[in-house]
Amino acid sequence: METSLEACHDAQQFRQADARDHVLALTIAPWPRAAYDCVSLEIFMDPKIEETIKWFRKIYLDGIPVLLKQNDTAFLSFVCVVAATDALAGYCYDFPKVGDRFKTFITSYFPPVYAKHGLNLYLFRCRLLHNFSPAYFSLVHASPKLHLSPSSIGDTILSDDVFFSDMRTAAESYFADLQSSPQLQQCMLDRLQNIQEGGAISVSALT
C-alpha cells in the first residue's frame, strides 16, 4: 500500500522532538496506517554528518554542563553556547552573511520568546567571541526566573542554565529535521567540506 502525501502531512503535524532523550514522540489518535509507515522513514546520512553530530554532542552538549556547576566558570558557558549556536547556524543555512544565519537559526529553532532578541543576540555573540565581553545582556548564574527579563541597567538578563537548555533543545530539533531532509544534509555537508569558512569538529589524541 502506498503512503499518501496527506498521511505524511498529518503525521508531521503531530511530530514533537524529545530533545532530552533524542527520540521522536508521536501523539495522535487515531492514526491511519499510512501515517505510521511515513514517519518511520529515515534518510541515509553521510558519515561525516553523523560524526559531526556525535562530536557536537560530546563537546558542547556534554561539556557545557561542567561549566554550569559553579559561578566561576559560568561566563565560559555563555561563550560556548553562542559558539555552538554559530556552528549550528552555519550547518543549517548557506546565507553569505554570518548575522543572517545566526538570527535565522534563533528565530527558527529557539523558543519564540527569543525572536525579538535576535539582533542583540547576534551582537552579543560578536562581542563575546571577539572581545570576550558581553553586550546588550546582563549575565547571571543559575537564575532561571530572571531569564530574558529586563535588568536594572536597561538591558536583558540571560541565565546560563536556561540559555544552555534552550540551545540544546534547538540543536536536537535541528538534528531531527536533518535526519529527514536531503536539503539540510547537503547544506551541512557543504559546510563541513568548506575548509576556508567551515570544516568538521573533532578532538584527537596526540600520537
DAHULIN-V254079 format. One record per residue. N is the residue number from 1. D_CENTER is the distance of its C-alpha to the mean C-alpha in Angstrom with 1 decimal. Layout:
BEGIN
n: <N | N>
d_center: <D_CENTER | D_CENTER>
END
This chain:
BEGIN
n: <1 | 2 | 3 | 4 | 5 | 6 | 7 | 8 | 9 | 10 | 11 | 12 | 13 | 14 | 15 | 16 | 17 | 18 | 19 | 20 | 21 | 22 | 23 | 24 | 25 | 26 | 27 | 28 | 29 | 30 | 31 | 32 | 33 | 34 | 35 | 36 | 37 | 38 | 39 | 40 | 41 | 42 | 43 | 44 | 45 | 46 | 47 | 48 | 49 | 50 | 51 | 52 | 53 | 54 | 55 | 56 | 57 | 58 | 59 | 60 | 61 | 62 | 63 | 64 | 65 | 66 | 67 | 68 | 69 | 70 | 71 | 72 | 73 | 74 | 75 | 76 | 77 | 78 | 79 | 80 | 81 | 82 | 83 | 84 | 85 | 86 | 87 | 88 | 89 | 90 | 91 | 92 | 93 | 94 | 95 | 96 | 97 | 98 | 99 | 100 | 101 | 102 | 103 | 104 | 105 | 106 | 107 | 108 | 109 | 110 | 111 | 112 | 113 | 114 | 115 | 116 | 117 | 118 | 119 | 120 | 121 | 122 | 123 | 124 | 125 | 126 | 127 | 128 | 129 | 130 | 131 | 132 | 133 | 134 | 135 | 136 | 137 | 138 | 139 | 140 | 141 | 142 | 143 | 144 | 145 | 146 | 147 | 148 | 149 | 150 | 151 | 152 | 153 | 154 | 155 | 156 | 157 | 158 | 159 | 160 | 161 | 162 | 163 | 164 | 165 | 166 | 167 | 168 | 169 | 170 | 171 | 172 | 173 | 174 | 175 | 176 | 177 | 178 | 179 | 180 | 181 | 182 | 183 | 184 | 185 | 186 | 187 | 188 | 189 | 190 | 191 | 192 | 193 | 194 | 195 | 196 | 197 | 198 | 199 | 200 | 201 | 202 | 203 | 204 | 205 | 206 | 207>
d_center: <36.6 | 34.1 | 30.8 | 31.0 | 28.3 | 29.0 | 28.2 | 24.9 | 24.0 | 25.2 | 23.1 | 19.9 | 20.7 | 20.7 | 17.6 | 15.2 | 12.3 | 13.4 | 10.3 | 12.9 | 15.2 | 13.0 | 15.5 | 16.2 | 18.5 | 20.9 | 23.3 | 26.2 | 29.9 | 31.9 | 30.0 | 31.9 | 32.1 | 30.5 | 27.3 | 27.0 | 27.8 | 25.1 | 22.0 | 23.0 | 22.7 | 20.1 | 20.2 | 21.0 | 18.3 | 19.5 | 19.9 | 18.2 | 14.9 | 15.4 | 16.4 | 13.4 | 11.0 | 13.7 | 13.8 | 10.2 | 10.6 | 14.0 | 13.5 | 10.5 | 10.1 | 13.9 | 15.0 | 13.7 | 15.6 | 18.7 | 18.3 | 18.0 | 21.4 | 23.5 | 23.9 | 25.0 | 21.7 | 19.4 | 19.4 | 17.9 | 14.9 | 14.1 | 14.6 | 12.2 | 9.4 | 10.0 | 10.6 | 7.4 | 5.8 | 8.9 | 8.7 | 5.7 | 7.8 | 10.7 | 10.1 | 9.5 | 12.4 | 15.8 | 16.9 | 19.3 | 18.3 | 15.4 | 15.5 | 15.3 | 12.2 | 10.5 | 12.0 | 11.4 | 7.6 | 8.3 | 11.0 | 9.6 | 6.6 | 7.4 | 10.9 | 13.8 | 15.3 | 13.0 | 14.3 | 17.6 | 16.2 | 14.2 | 17.0 | 17.7 | 14.2 | 14.5 | 18.0 | 16.9 | 14.6 | 17.7 | 20.1 | 18.2 | 17.6 | 21.0 | 23.3 | 21.7 | 22.5 | 20.7 | 21.5 | 21.3 | 20.0 | 21.9 | 20.1 | 21.2 | 20.9 | 20.6 | 21.6 | 19.3 | 22.1 | 22.0 | 18.3 | 18.2 | 22.0 | 24.5 | 25.8 | 29.5 | 29.2 | 27.7 | 24.1 | 21.1 | 20.3 | 17.0 | 17.2 | 15.5 | 15.0 | 13.4 | 11.2 | 9.8 | 9.9 | 8.0 | 5.0 | 5.8 | 6.4 | 3.6 | 2.6 | 6.3 | 7.0 | 6.0 | 8.0 | 10.6 | 11.1 | 11.5 | 14.2 | 16.4 | 16.0 | 18.2 | 17.3 | 13.6 | 14.9 | 17.5 | 15.3 | 13.2 | 16.7 | 18.2 | 15.7 | 16.5 | 20.1 | 20.3 | 21.7 | 22.5 | 19.0 | 16.6 | 17.5 | 16.3 | 15.4 | 17.8 | 20.4 | 23.9 | 27.0 | 29.9 | 32.9>
END
